Structure formats: structure tokens, C-alpha cells
Amino acid sequence: MSIVEQRTYVLKPEFGPADYFALYEKAGRKVQFETLQGFLAYFSSEVGELNAVVSLWSYPSFEARLERRAILAKNPVWQEFLREVRPMLQRMENRLLIPTAFSTLS
């Protein structure tokens, strides 16, 4: 069974998704992709809660997610990215989703 993690970051009004993605491309994307491995998609919101970015990550199990996130958290490149990006964030939300039996991700 796989799980999908949905992470939503609502940005402070003085920042927009373009600011977030520019920093992410420069300082965070490479190490996150290499460590977490299960990248599915990144989105910016257009309707509903605005000024938000959403990412989806797939993991083979909850335990694999815990292991990969722990490795990422210890990475000094990732820690530097977090120091730069945290001032942009107003709120963070996280969900773990379990695909249905008929999902293309199951």
C-alpha cells in the first residue's frame, strides 16, 4: 500500500507563489527530490484559498515516509533552505492520504 502526503503552505501577503517557487528551485528542490524520491506534483492555488502552494509526494509506506523525512531534516542544504523559506510562510498544513483500490496510485 502506498500513501500520498499533501503539504499546503499559505504564504504571507507580501510573498506570492512565484517568490516561493524561485527560492525552491534555487535552494530546495534538488535535495528534496533526491531524498524523498516520490514527487508527484506541485501546484499554486487559483480559486479558494489564494496565495498557497501545494505539493504531493508518494511513499510506499508510512515508515518509508518517516525515514525519508528524517534524512531530509538532517541535511544541511535543506536546513539552509528552511531558514530562507520560513519567513515567507503564514501557515502550513499536512495530510496523509490513502489511495482507493481503484486509484492509479494504489
Contact map, one row per residue, 1 for C-alpha under 8 A:
1110000000000000000000000000000000000000000000000000000000011000000000000000000000000000000000000000000001
1111000000000000000000000000000000000000000000000000000001111000000000000000000000000000000000000110000011
1111100000000000000000000000000000000000000000000000000001111100000000000000000000000000000000011110000000
0111110000000000000000000000000000000000000000000000000111100000000000000000000000000000000000011110000000
0011111000000000000000000000000000000000000000000000001111100000000000000000000000000000000001111000000000
0001111100000000000000000000000000000000000000000000011110000000000000000000000000000000000001111000000000
0000111110000000000000000000000000000000000000000000011100000000000000000000000000000000000111100000000000
0000011111000000000000000000000000000000000000000001111000000000000000000000000000000000000111000000000000
0000001111100000000000000000000000000000000000000001110000000000000000000000000000000000111110000000000000
0000000111110000000000000000000000000000000000000111100000000000000000000000000000000000111100000000000000
0000000011111011100000000000000000000000000000000011100000000000000000000000000000000001111000000000000000
0000000001111111000000000000000000000000000000000010000000000000000000000000000000000001110000000000000000
0000000000111111000000000000000000000000000000000010000000000000000000000000000000000000000000000000000000
0000000000011111000000000000000000000000000000000000000000000000000000000000000000000000000000000000000000
0000000000111111101100000000000000000000000000000010000000000000000000000000000000000001000000000000000000
0000000000111111111100000000000000000000000000000010000000000000000000000000000000000000000000000000000000
0000000000100011111110000000000000000000000100000011100000000000000000000000000000000000000000000000000000
0000000000000001111111000000000000000000000000000000000000000000000000000000000000000000000000000000000000
0000000000000011111111100000000000000000000000000000000000000000000000000000000000000000000000000000000000
0000000000000011111111110000000000000000000000000000000000000000000000000000000000001001000000000000000000
0000000000000000111111111000000000000000000000000000000000000000000000000000000000000000000000000000000000
0000000000000000011111111100000000000000000000000000000000000000000000000000000000000000000000000000000000
0000000000000000001111111111000000000000000000000000000000000000000000000000000000001000000000000000000000
0000000000000000000111111111100000000000000000000000000000000000000000000000000010000000000000000000000000
0000000000000000000011111111110000000000000000000000000000000000000000000000000000000000000000000000000000
0000000000000000000001111111100000000000000000000000000000000000000000000000000000000000000000000000000000
0000000000000000000000111111110000000000000000000000000000000000000000000000110010000000000000000000000000
0000000000000000000000111111111100000000000000000000000000000000000000000000110010000000000000000000000000
0000000000000000000000011111111110000000000000000000000000000000000000000000000000000000000000000000000000
0000000000000000000000001011111111000000000000000000000000000000000000000000000000000000000000000000000000
0000000000000000000000000001111111100000000000000000000000000000000000010000110000000000000000000000000000
0000000000000000000000000001111111111000000000000000000000000000000000010000010000000000000000000000000000
0000000000000000000000000000111111111110000000000000000000000000000000000000000000000000000000000000000000
0000000000000000000000000000011111111000000000000000000000000000000000000000000000000000000000000000000000
0000000000000000000000000000001111111000000000000000000000000000000110110000000000000000000000000000000000
0000000000000000000000000000000111111110000000000000000010000000100110010000000000000000000000000000000000
0000000000000000000000000000000111111110000000000000000000000000000000000000000000000000000000000000000000
0000000000000000000000000000000010011111000000000000000011100000000000000000000000000000000000000000000000
0000000000000000000000000000000010011111100000000000000111000000000000000000000000000000000000000000000000
0000000000000000000000000000000000000111110000000000001111000000000000000000000000000000000000000000000000
0000000000000000000000000000000000000011111000000000001110000000000000000000000000000000000000000000000000
0000000000000000000000000000000000000001111100000000111100000000000000000000000000000000000000000000000000
0000000000000000000000000000000000000000111110000000111000000000000000000000000000000000000000000000000000
0000000000000000100000000000000000000000011111000011110000000000000000000000000000000000000000000000000000
0000000000000000000000000000000000000000001111111111110000000000000000000000000000000000000000000000000000
0000000000000000000000000000000000000000000111111100000000000000000000000000000000000000000000000000000000
0000000000000000000000000000000000000000000011111100000000000000000000000000000000000000000000000000000000
0000000000000000000000000000000000000000000011111100000000000000000000000000000000000000000000000000000000
0000000000000000000000000000000000000000000011111111000000000000000000000000000000000000000000000000000000
0000000001000000000000000000000000000000000011111111000000000000000000000000000000000000000000000000000000
0000000001111011100000000000000000000000000110001111100000000000000000000000000000000000000000000000000000
0000000111100000100000000000000000000000000110001111110000000000000000000000000000000000000000000000000000
0000000111100000100000000000000000000000011110000011111000000000000000000000000000000000000000000000000000
0000011110000000000000000000000000000000011110000001111100000000000000000000000000000000000000000000000000
0000111100000000000000000000000000000001111000000000111110000000000000000000000000000000000000000000000000
0001111000000000000000000000000000000011110000000000011111000000000000000000000000000000000000000000000000
0001110000000000000000000000000000010111100000000000001111100000000000000000000000000000000000000000000000
0111100000000000000000000000000000000111000000000000000111110000000000000000000000000000000000000000000000
0111100000000000000000000000000000000100000000000000000011111101100000000000000000000000000000000000000000
1110000000000000000000000000000000000000000000000000000001111101100000000000000000000000000000000000000000
1110000000000000000000000000000000000000000000000000000000111111100000000000000000000000000000000000000000
0010000000000000000000000000000000000000000000000000000000111111110000000000000000000000000000000000000000
0000000000000000000000000000000000000000000000000000000000001111111000000000000000000000000000000000000000
0000000000000000000000000000000000000000000000000000000000111111111100000000000000000000000000000000000000
0000000000000000000000000000000000010000000000000000000000111111111110000000000000000000000000000000000000
0000000000000000000000000000000000000000000000000000000000000111111111000000000000000000000000000000000000
0000000000000000000000000000000000000000000000000000000000000011111111100000000000000000000000000000000000
0000000000000000000000000000000000110000000000000000000000000001111111110000000000000000000000000000000000
0000000000000000000000000000000000110000000000000000000000000000111111111000000000000000000000000000000000
0000000000000000000000000000000000000000000000000000000000000000011111111100000000000000000000000000000000
0000000000000000000000000000000000100000000000000000000000000000001111111110000000000000000000000000000000
0000000000000000000000000000001100110000000000000000000000000000000111111110010000000000000000000000000000
0000000000000000000000000000000000000000000000000000000000000000000011111110011000000000000000000000000000
0000000000000000000000000000000000000000000000000000000000000000000001111111011000000000000000000000000000
0000000000000000000000000000000000000000000000000000000000000000000000111111111000000000000000000000000000
0000000000000000000000000000000000000000000000000000000000000000000000000111111100000000000000000000000000
0000000000000000000000000011001000000000000000000000000000000000000000000011111110000000000000000000000000
0000000000000000000000000011001100000000000000000000000000000000000000011111111111000000000000000000000000
0000000000000000000000000000000000000000000000000000000000000000000000001111111111100000000000000000000000
0000000000000000000000000000000000000000000000000000000000000000000000000001111111110000000000000000000000
0000000000000000000000010011000000000000000000000000000000000000000000000000111111111000000000000000000000
0000000000000000000000000000000000000000000000000000000000000000000000000000011111111100000000000000000000
0000000000000000000000000000000000000000000000000000000000000000000000000000001111111110000000000000000000
0000000000000000000000000000000000000000000000000000000000000000000000000000000111111110000000000000000000
0000000000000000000100100000000000000000000000000000000000000000000000000000000011111111100000000000000000
0000000000000000000000000000000000000000000000000000000000000000000000000000000001111111100000000000000000
0000000000000000000000000000000000000000000000000000000000000000000000000000000000111111100000000000000000
0000000000110010000100000000000000000000000000000000000000000000000000000000000000001111110000000000000000
0000000011110000000000000000000000000000000000000000000000000000000000000000000000001111111100000000000000
0000000011110000000000000000000000000000000000000000000000000000000000000000000000000001111100000000000000
0000000011100000000000000000000000000000000000000000000000000000000000000000000000000000111110000000000000
0000001111000000000000000000000000000000000000000000000000000000000000000000000000000000111111000000000000
0000001110000000000000000000000000000000000000000000000000000000000000000000000000000000001111100000000000
0000111100000000000000000000000000000000000000000000000000000000000000000000000000000000000111110000000000
0000111000000000000000000000000000000000000000000000000000000000000000000000000000000000000011111000000000
0011110000000000000000000000000000000000000000000000000000000000000000000000000000000000000001111100000000
0011110000000000000000000000000000000000000000000000000000000000000000000000000000000000000000111110000000
0111000000000000000000000000000000000000000000000000000000000000000000000000000000000000000000011111000000
0111000000000000000000000000000000000000000000000000000000000000000000000000000000000000000000001111111011
0000000000000000000000000000000000000000000000000000000000000000000000000000000000000000000000000111111001
0000000000000000000000000000000000000000000000000000000000000000000000000000000000000000000000000011111001
0000000000000000000000000000000000000000000000000000000000000000000000000000000000000000000000000011111101
0000000000000000000000000000000000000000000000000000000000000000000000000000000000000000000000000011111111
0000000000000000000000000000000000000000000000000000000000000000000000000000000000000000000000000000011111
0100000000000000000000000000000000000000000000000000000000000000000000000000000000000000000000000010001111
1100000000000000000000000000000000000000000000000000000000000000000000000000000000000000000000000011111111
